[in-house]
Amino acid sequence: MTPKPGDVLVSNQTATVEYDVSIVGGPLDSSGAHYTAAVDRARTLAAERRVDAWLTEDHVHFLQIAFCRHAIDERV
């Protein structure tokens, strides 16, 4: 599984402690956040937008950290 357009993505491309939070196919939401803050922000955004959230360190491997799209789809 990989992120879909509109999903929230937490990424770290520089091997530092700073992460970016962005919308796949959209704008950067925040930059320079530490891991915990970035993951919390991504989960909040995913719940608000009713999409999933993902974490990547290399833009090749993805870990799903919030499952909001599927949960919303099941309720309908």
N, C-alpha and C positions, 0 to 999 in steps of 0.2 A: 504494500500500500504506500502511496505517496500523496502529498498534499494536492488538493484541487484548487482551482482559482477561487479566491475569496477566503480560503482558510488562513489561519494565523500561523506565522512561522517565527520561531526563535532560532537565531543562527549566530554562530561564532566562527568567523573565517580566519581570524588572526592568531589563534591559540593564546589569547589573553583571557582575562577574567571578565571582559566586557562583551555583552551580547546585544544583538539588534532584535527588535520585534517589528515584524512587518506583515502586511496583508499580501498573500500570493497574488501577483498580477496587479498590485496596487501600491499604495504609498508606505513608506517607513513610518511606523508609529512612534518608536522610541529607539534610542541608541545609547550605548555606554552603560546599560544596566548590568548589575551583577546577576548571576544565574538565578537566584531565588526570586528577585524582583522581576526579572524578565519572564520567567515561567508563570508567576502569579499574574502579571499583566496579560500574557497570552491567554491564559485560562479565562480571565475576566472578559477579554475581547471576544473570545470564542463563544462564551455563553451569551453575551449581548448580541452578537451577530448571527447566532445559531449555526455556527460552523465548527470545524475541528481545529485543534491546535497541534503543532508539530515542533520537534526539536531536531536540529541538525548541527553537526560540527564540520561537515565537509560538502554539503549539498549533493551527496550521493546516497547516504544512509539517513533515514528519517525514523524518529520515534514519535508515535502519537501520544500526546500528553493530555488531550481533552477530547471527549467524544460527544460533542453537542449536536452535530448534524444528524447522526443516526438516531439519537434519542428523540429529537424533534420529529423526524420522519416516522418513527414508530407510534407516536401519539396521534398522528393524523389519520 
